[in-house]
């Protein structure tokens, strides 16, 4: 589901941003995440921040932790202001709770000024900071819809777009493809805030629409293994969503799709593996770069490392281009080709439940209204004998207000 398009305007200007300065501003690898250096507070405190396109909160360690080497001390910052409430964010694995405040943040590689942003300082976490990581905070770059405690908390990137006067676009190149996770953890990459840097890709950029603005949800039409289609209904690929998420290590597939992939890989004798660390000194250990998922198809770092990925929020689309750093011994590890005919694919591959959600809300409220009406009649019938013995009075108004709250965790 990719369409060819080039956007020279986004490549040439971005207000106060310097795209060339953003080249190689990331460090890390897919196994432990890619992180960006930031300066927070006054005087500035330097932290390394994990870049995550699958969440929307900006948070940093606010207290010591055995797995991190530094944290943000709010008492040392003269510009920090607390907002007076806590926030808890849960992920597929791990969670944290932090105090919400605001402070000045500087991105040394790319901008020549500071920006006032919302920031959570983590004081409690579970399976969030892990052994061997080199970052001590997380930068959620998804839409405000996912922000906790509510979408009214302005996200980091929304603040940056407004204050830096840059286009509502960012792009990522992660250069750990094929490199051992046991390395130094400084494989490198680039996060370009405000547009597209031409030196980070080759060939054309191909775009696919963003289906819903919460995660970067796209539509997967077909999966092939060894050149052979899995021949599954395309709705299976998108159950219940398909997203692009730099904060997830592997390519995660719905269970039915995962089973079909494993069977096809075994049949085709292909390997989709990643080097592992710590298995032993005399041999190399590898793992399967794909895992099953219960609630989404997730295009994680395993796949993203093969491409320069453009998150064009302004035009509601995600773009992919070949990455020059995605090579092993001079051979490209990924490619983009097409276009392909979609005549044999269903007209809509996104499961119906996400599209019918507004209808479910209407039905829910209608049922609640009916229940309220029945309850009102019962109350009137119960009170009728009592009311007949007294002088008439104005009928009472019965209000029964209810609401449905939808929680969606990464």
C-alpha positions as CSV (number, residue, x, y, z in Angstrom):
1,X,0.0,0.0,0.0
2,X,2.7,2.5,-0.9
3,X,2.4,5.5,-3.3
4,X,5.4,7.2,-4.8
5,X,6.0,10.9,-3.9
6,X,8.9,13.3,-3.4
7,X,8.7,16.4,-1.2
8,X,11.6,18.7,-2.0
9,X,10.0,21.5,0.0
10,X,10.4,19.5,3.2
11,X,14.0,18.8,2.4
12,X,15.1,22.4,1.9
13,X,13.9,24.4,4.9
14,X,12.7,24.0,8.5
15,X,12.9,27.3,10.3
16,X,15.4,27.2,13.1
17,X,16.2,23.5,12.5
18,X,19.5,22.4,11.0
19,X,19.0,19.0,9.3
20,X,22.7,18.3,8.6
21,X,23.4,18.8,12.3
22,X,20.8,16.1,13.1
23,X,22.6,13.5,11.0
24,X,24.1,10.8,13.4
25,X,22.4,12.3,16.4
26,X,21.2,8.9,17.6
27,X,23.1,6.1,19.3
28,X,22.0,2.6,20.2
29,X,20.8,-0.6,18.6
30,X,17.5,-2.4,18.0
31,X,17.9,-4.7,21.0
32,X,18.2,-1.8,23.5
33,X,16.7,1.1,21.7
34,X,18.0,4.3,19.9
35,X,18.4,7.4,22.0
36,X,19.0,11.1,21.6
37,X,21.0,13.5,23.7
38,X,19.0,16.2,25.4
39,X,19.8,19.1,27.8
40,X,17.0,19.6,30.4
41,X,16.5,22.4,32.9
42,X,18.6,25.5,34.0
43,X,21.5,24.9,34.3
44,X,21.2,22.1,31.7
45,X,21.4,18.5,32.8
46,X,22.4,16.0,30.0
47,X,20.3,12.9,29.5
48,X,20.0,10.2,26.9
49,X,16.4,9.8,25.7
50,X,14.9,6.8,24.0
51,X,13.0,7.6,20.8
52,X,9.6,5.9,20.7
53,X,7.1,6.4,18.0
54,X,4.7,4.1,19.8
55,X,3.8,6.3,22.8
56,X,3.2,10.0,23.4
57,X,4.6,11.0,26.8
58,X,8.0,12.6,27.4
59,X,9.5,11.3,30.6
60,X,12.9,11.1,32.3
61,X,14.2,9.4,35.4
62,X,13.6,11.6,38.3
63,X,15.3,9.5,41.0
64,X,18.3,7.1,41.1
65,X,17.9,3.6,39.7
66,X,20.3,0.7,39.7
67,X,20.2,0.4,35.9
68,X,20.8,4.0,34.9
69,X,23.8,6.3,35.5
70,X,22.1,9.6,35.9
71,X,18.7,11.2,36.4
72,X,17.0,14.7,36.1
73,X,17.1,16.5,39.5
74,X,14.2,19.0,39.4
75,X,15.6,20.8,42.5
76,X,18.7,21.8,40.6
77,X,16.7,23.4,37.8
78,X,15.5,27.0,38.3
79,X,13.1,26.8,35.4
80,X,11.3,23.6,36.4
81,X,7.6,24.1,37.3
82,X,5.4,21.3,38.7
83,X,1.9,20.9,37.3
84,X,0.7,19.3,40.6
85,X,-0.4,15.8,39.4
86,X,1.0,12.4,38.6
87,X,0.8,10.2,35.5
88,X,1.2,6.5,35.0
89,X,2.1,5.0,31.6
90,X,1.9,1.3,30.8
91,X,3.6,-0.4,27.8
92,X,3.5,-3.9,26.4
93,X,6.4,-4.6,28.8
94,X,7.0,-2.3,31.7
95,X,5.4,0.8,33.3
96,X,6.3,3.9,35.1
97,X,4.7,6.6,37.3
98,X,6.0,10.2,37.4
99,X,5.3,13.8,38.5
100,X,4.1,16.0,35.6
101,X,5.8,19.4,35.2
102,X,7.4,21.6,32.5
103,X,10.9,22.8,31.8
104,X,13.2,24.0,29.1
105,X,14.7,21.4,26.8
106,X,17.5,21.9,24.3
107,X,18.5,19.4,21.5
108,X,22.2,20.1,20.9
109,X,22.3,18.5,17.5
110,X,19.9,20.4,15.4
111,X,18.4,23.4,17.2
112,X,20.0,26.6,18.5
113,X,17.4,27.4,21.1
114,X,15.5,25.9,24.0
115,X,11.8,25.0,24.2
116,X,9.3,24.8,27.1
117,X,7.7,21.4,27.1
118,X,5.7,19.0,29.4
119,X,7.9,16.5,31.1
120,X,7.2,13.7,33.6
121,X,9.9,12.8,36.1
122,X,9.7,9.1,36.9
123,X,9.8,8.2,40.6
124,X,8.5,4.6,40.3
125,X,8.8,2.0,37.5
126,X,8.5,-1.7,36.8
127,X,10.5,-3.4,34.1
128,X,11.0,-0.1,32.3
129,X,14.7,0.6,33.0
130,X,16.5,-2.6,32.1
131,X,20.1,-4.0,32.5
132,X,22.5,-2.8,29.8
133,X,20.5,0.2,28.6
134,X,22.3,3.5,28.0
135,X,19.2,5.8,28.1
136,X,17.5,7.3,31.1
137,X,14.3,8.7,29.6
138,X,11.7,8.2,26.8
139,X,10.5,10.6,24.1
140,X,7.0,9.6,22.9
141,X,6.5,10.8,19.3
142,X,3.0,9.4,18.6
143,X,-0.2,11.5,18.6
144,X,-1.7,13.3,21.6
145,X,-4.6,10.8,21.6
146,X,-2.3,8.4,23.4
147,X,-0.9,10.9,25.9
148,X,-1.5,10.2,29.6
149,X,-3.4,11.2,31.7
150,X,-5.3,12.7,28.7
151,X,-4.9,14.1,25.2
152,X,-5.0,17.6,26.6
153,X,-1.4,17.2,27.8
154,X,0.5,18.7,24.9
155,X,3.1,16.3,23.5
156,X,6.8,17.1,23.0
157,X,6.6,17.2,19.2
158,X,3.5,19.3,19.1
159,X,5.2,21.9,21.4
160,X,8.3,21.7,19.1
161,X,6.3,22.3,15.9
162,X,4.7,25.4,17.5
163,X,7.7,26.9,19.2
164,X,10.4,26.1,16.6
165,X,8.0,26.9,13.7
166,X,8.9,23.6,11.9
167,X,6.7,21.5,9.6
168,X,4.7,18.8,11.3
169,X,7.0,16.0,10.0
170,X,9.9,14.0,11.4
171,X,12.0,11.2,10.0
172,X,14.2,8.4,11.4
173,X,17.2,6.4,10.2
174,X,18.5,3.6,12.5
175,X,21.8,2.1,11.5
176,X,22.0,-1.1,13.5
177,X,20.9,-3.5,10.7
178,X,22.9,-6.7,10.8
179,X,25.3,-5.4,13.5
180,X,25.8,-7.5,16.7
181,X,23.8,-6.4,19.7
182,X,26.9,-7.3,21.7
183,X,28.7,-4.3,20.2
184,X,29.3,-1.0,21.9
185,X,25.7,0.2,21.6
186,X,26.7,3.2,19.5
187,X,25.7,2.0,16.1
188,X,24.2,5.3,15.4
189,X,21.3,6.8,13.5
190,X,19.4,10.0,12.8
191,X,16.3,11.7,14.0
192,X,15.4,14.6,11.8
193,X,12.8,16.9,13.5
194,X,10.9,19.0,11.0
195,X,11.4,17.3,7.7
196,X,13.6,15.1,5.5
197,X,17.4,15.0,5.0
198,X,18.3,13.9,1.5
199,X,21.6,12.3,2.5
200,X,19.9,9.7,4.6
201,X,18.1,7.8,1.8
202,X,18.6,6.7,-1.8
203,X,16.1,6.3,-4.5
204,X,12.5,7.3,-4.0
205,X,10.2,7.7,-1.0
206,X,7.1,5.6,-1.0
207,X,4.2,6.7,1.2
208,X,1.3,4.8,2.7
209,X,-1.7,6.6,4.5
210,X,-2.0,6.8,8.2
211,X,-5.4,5.1,8.9
212,X,-5.9,6.6,12.4
213,X,-4.0,9.3,14.3
214,X,-3.1,7.7,17.6
215,X,-0.3,5.3,17.0
216,X,1.1,5.5,13.4
217,X,-1.5,3.1,12.2
218,X,-1.1,1.9,8.6
219,X,-2.7,-0.8,6.4
220,X,-0.8,-4.0,5.5
221,X,-2.1,-5.5,2.3
222,X,0.1,-8.6,1.8
223,X,3.0,-10.5,3.4
224,X,5.3,-12.8,1.4
225,X,8.0,-15.2,2.5
226,X,10.5,-16.3,-0.1
227,X,8.5,-14.6,-2.8
228,X,5.4,-16.5,-1.9
229,X,2.3,-14.9,-0.5
230,X,0.9,-16.2,2.9
231,X,-2.5,-16.2,1.2
232,X,-4.2,-14.9,4.4
233,X,-7.2,-12.5,4.4
234,X,-5.5,-9.1,4.7
235,X,-7.7,-8.3,7.7
236,X,-5.6,-10.8,9.6
237,X,-2.5,-8.7,9.1
238,X,-4.2,-5.6,10.6
239,X,-5.9,-7.3,13.6
240,X,-6.6,-5.2,15.5
241,X,-4.1,-2.6,14.2
242,X,-0.9,-2.4,12.3
243,X,1.6,0.3,13.6
244,X,5.1,1.6,13.0
245,X,6.9,1.7,16.4
246,X,10.6,2.5,16.9
247,X,10.2,1.6,20.6
248,X,9.5,-2.1,19.8
249,X,12.5,-4.3,19.0
250,X,11.0,-7.0,16.8
251,X,8.5,-7.4,14.0
252,X,5.5,-8.5,16.0
253,X,2.7,-10.3,14.2
254,X,-0.8,-11.4,15.2
255,X,-0.7,-15.0,16.3
256,X,-2.4,-16.5,13.2
257,X,0.0,-14.5,10.9
258,X,3.0,-15.5,13.1
259,X,2.1,-19.2,12.8
260,X,1.8,-18.9,9.0
261,X,5.2,-17.1,8.8
262,X,7.0,-19.7,10.9
263,X,5.6,-22.5,8.8
264,X,6.6,-20.6,5.6
265,X,10.1,-19.9,6.9
266,X,10.6,-23.5,7.8
267,X,9.3,-24.6,4.4
268,X,11.5,-22.1,2.5
269,X,14.6,-22.7,4.8
270,X,15.1,-19.0,5.3
271,X,16.6,-17.4,8.3
272,X,15.3,-14.2,9.9
273,X,17.6,-13.8,12.9
274,X,19.5,-11.3,15.0
275,X,22.8,-11.7,16.9
276,X,22.4,-12.0,20.6
277,X,24.7,-11.0,23.5
278,X,25.9,-12.9,26.5
279,X,25.2,-16.4,25.2
280,X,28.8,-17.5,25.5
281,X,32.4,-16.6,24.6
282,X,33.1,-19.3,22.1
283,X,30.1,-19.1,19.8
284,X,27.5,-16.6,18.5
285,X,23.8,-16.9,19.4
286,X,21.0,-15.7,17.3
287,X,17.3,-15.1,17.8
288,X,14.3,-15.0,15.5
289,X,13.5,-11.4,14.7
290,X,9.8,-11.9,14.7
291,X,7.5,-12.6,17.6
292,X,3.7,-13.2,18.1
293,X,1.4,-10.5,19.3
294,X,-2.0,-10.6,20.9
295,X,-3.3,-7.2,19.8
296,X,-1.3,-5.7,16.8
297,X,1.1,-6.1,13.9
298,X,4.0,-4.0,15.0
299,X,6.7,-2.9,12.6
300,X,9.5,-2.5,15.1
301,X,13.2,-1.6,14.8
302,X,14.0,-5.0,13.2
303,X,12.2,-3.8,10.0
304,X,12.7,0.0,10.5
305,X,16.5,-0.5,10.4
306,X,16.3,-1.3,6.8
307,X,14.7,2.0,5.8
308,X,14.6,5.8,6.2
309,X,11.1,6.2,7.7
310,X,9.2,9.5,7.3
311,X,6.4,10.3,9.7
312,X,4.5,13.0,7.7
313,X,1.9,14.0,10.1
314,X,1.0,17.1,8.1
315,X,-0.3,14.9,5.2
316,X,-1.3,11.9,7.3
317,X,1.1,9.4,5.8
318,X,4.2,7.3,6.6
319,X,7.0,7.1,4.0
320,X,9.7,4.5,3.4
321,X,12.9,4.9,1.4
322,X,16.0,2.7,1.1
323,X,18.6,3.5,3.8
324,X,22.3,3.7,2.8
325,X,23.4,2.4,6.2
326,X,21.3,-0.8,5.9
327,X,24.0,-2.9,4.4
328,X,26.0,-6.0,5.4
329,X,29.4,-6.4,3.6
330,X,28.3,-4.0,1.0
331,X,25.0,-5.8,0.2
332,X,21.7,-4.1,1.0
333,X,19.6,-5.9,3.6
334,X,16.3,-4.4,2.3
335,X,14.7,-3.0,-0.8
336,X,11.6,-1.2,-2.1
337,X,9.9,-2.2,-5.3
338,X,6.6,-1.8,-7.0
339,X,4.0,-0.7,-7.7
340,X,1.9,-3.9,-7.5
341,X,-1.7,-4.7,-8.4
342,X,-4.1,-4.9,-5.5
343,X,-7.0,-6.4,-7.5
344,X,-6.8,-9.6,-5.6
345,X,-6.9,-7.9,-2.2
346,X,-10.0,-6.9,-0.2
347,X,-11.0,-3.2,-0.6
348,X,-10.5,-2.6,3.1
349,X,-8.0,-4.6,5.1
350,X,-8.6,-2.7,8.4
351,X,-10.8,-4.8,10.8
352,X,-14.3,-3.6,11.0
353,X,-14.4,-3.2,14.8
354,X,-12.2,0.0,14.7
355,X,-14.4,1.6,12.1
356,X,-17.6,0.6,13.9
357,X,-16.5,2.0,17.3
358,X,-18.6,5.2,16.9
359,X,-21.6,3.1,16.2
360,X,-21.0,1.0,19.3
361,X,-20.9,4.2,21.3
362,X,-24.3,5.3,19.8
363,X,-25.8,1.9,20.6
364,X,-24.4,2.0,24.1
365,X,-25.9,5.4,24.8
366,X,-29.2,4.4,23.2
367,X,-29.4,1.3,25.5
368,X,-28.6,3.5,28.5
369,X,-31.3,5.9,27.5
370,X,-33.8,3.1,27.2
371,X,-32.8,1.8,30.7
372,X,-33.1,5.3,32.0
373,X,-36.6,5.7,30.6
374,X,-37.7,2.3,32.1
375,X,-36.2,3.3,35.5
376,X,-38.1,6.6,35.3
377,X,-41.4,4.9,34.7
378,X,-40.7,2.5,37.6
379,X,-40.0,5.4,39.9
380,X,-43.2,7.2,38.9
381,X,-45.2,4.0,39.4
382,X,-43.7,3.5,42.9
383,X,-44.4,7.1,43.9
384,X,-47.8,7.3,42.4
385,X,-49.8,6.1,45.5
386,X,-47.9,8.5,47.8
387,X,-48.4,11.4,45.4
388,X,-52.2,10.8,45.2
389,X,-52.5,11.6,48.9
390,X,-50.8,15.0,48.6
391,X,-51.4,18.1,46.7
392,X,-50.0,18.1,43.1
393,X,-46.5,19.3,42.7
394,X,-44.1,19.8,39.7
395,X,-42.7,16.5,38.4
396,X,-39.1,15.8,39.4
397,X,-36.5,15.6,36.6
398,X,-34.4,12.4,36.8
399,X,-30.9,12.7,35.2
400,X,-28.9,9.6,34.7
401,X,-25.6,10.5,33.1
402,X,-23.1,7.9,32.2
403,X,-19.9,7.8,30.2
404,X,-17.6,5.2,28.7
405,X,-13.9,5.4,29.2
406,X,-11.6,3.7,26.7
407,X,-8.1,2.9,27.8
408,X,-5.6,1.9,25.2
409,X,-2.2,0.8,26.3
410,X,0.8,0.3,24.1
